[in-house]
Amino acid sequence: MTAPTVSADDLRVRDAVLQELDWDSQFDAATVGVSARNGAVTLTGSIDTYAAKLAAERAAKRVRGVRAVANDIAVRLRQPRGDEDIARDAAHELARRPTVPTSVQAAVHQGTVTLTGTVLTLFQRAIAENAMAHIPGVHQVINRLQIAVGISPDVERRLAQAIRRNGDVMSRGVQATVAGGTVTLKGTVPTWLAREAAATAAMHAPGISHIANELTVPDPDAEPDNVEQDLC
């Protein structure tokens, strides 16, 4: 059986991801391994917190040429913590975030935190999950928070205004439509940062339970004329 060959582009992406991980000061990248093939990057090794694992994934996604990331990093604590300590911290973290409704609850089992309850927006859902990710001892967060039903008739108009206000989106050509509890974003944006910023803006829309982000980012290796045409 012939082993898959690694192209020069794969090596370039792998090395760039390694450099970006090393540059990011949110975690120690010394024990993280990277492989790349056809734009898909796999992260392996170990790291000391769940939040650091997610930060490493975000760092890899920032690298030019990366189209997908498989995050197989294991969370290995320097000092293990019991579920009782994690649960106490989880209750504290939820209580200190006034934007997270009091209906949100966290259950802890063997280092895995499961969130249940109801929130108003996807952004509140993400805030609750992010709070759990930074608790020492957490290996995984399972987010089962539901979005409260109820979409105002003018949500599509207000969302379009929010996207236009966002300086990170560079929103020319971005269309946002709402059907049921889903926002669909279409069009072309110049960077992955702009693509993520548009999705973040949509996360604040009350009653929205899903975002279909169909925004495209031009190929960075395309000819400049093609890029200008895509942005028009």
Secondary structure as UniProt FT lines:
FT   HELIX           8..23
FT   TURN            25..26
FT   HELIX           29..31
FT   STRAND          32..37
FT   TURN            38..39
FT   STRAND          40..47
FT   HELIX           50..61
FT   TURN            64..65
FT   STRAND          68..71
FT   STRAND          74..75
FT   HELIX           83..95
FT   TURN            98..99
FT   TURN            102..103
FT   STRAND          105..109
FT   TURN            110..111
FT   STRAND          112..116
FT   STRAND          118..119
FT   HELIX           122..133
FT   TURN            136..137
FT   STRAND          140..143
FT   STRAND          146..147
FT   TURN            153..154
FT   HELIX           155..165
FT   TURN            167..169
FT   TURN            172..173
FT   STRAND          175..179
FT   TURN            180..181
FT   STRAND          182..186
FT   HELIX           192..202
FT   TURN            203..204
FT   TURN            206..207
FT   STRAND          210..213
FT   TURN            220..221
FT   HELIX           224..231
//
